[in-house]
Amino acid sequence: MTMAADQAILLATGTALVFVGAGSVGFSKNLLKTVMSFQVAVFGANLALFSSGMGFGSRLLSDAFVILSVLVGASVEAVGLAIVVVVYRKYHTLNPDEIRRLRQ
C-alpha cells in the first residue's frame, strides 16, 4: 500500500472511533462505561491526529502532539475513574438517572 492509502485508512478509523465513542457516551447508562467511551473518542482523535502528520515533513511535531494528547487523556481518565469510585461509594450505583434521583 502507498503512504496515502495508509493515511486514509488511519484517518477513517480515527473518525469512526470518535463517532462511536461520542455516541456511546450519549447512550450509556453507566458512569464507568461513559468514561471508557470518552477514552475511545480520545484515542480516535489521537489516531486522526497521528495520521494527519504522516505525509508531511513535520512528523516530529505531529508525534509530539500525539504524545502530549495521550498524556493528557490518561490523566483525564484517572481523574474520571477516581470520581466514579467516589460516586459509587456515596450512592452505591453507577446509573446517572438513579444518582440524580438519590440527590433530591
Secondary structure, DSSP 8 states (H G I E B T S, - for coil): --HHHHHHHHHHHHHHHHHHHHHHHHH--SHHHHHHHHHHHHHHHHHHHHHHTSSSS-HHHHHHHHHHHHHHHHHHHHHHHHHHHHHHHHHS---HHHHHHHH-
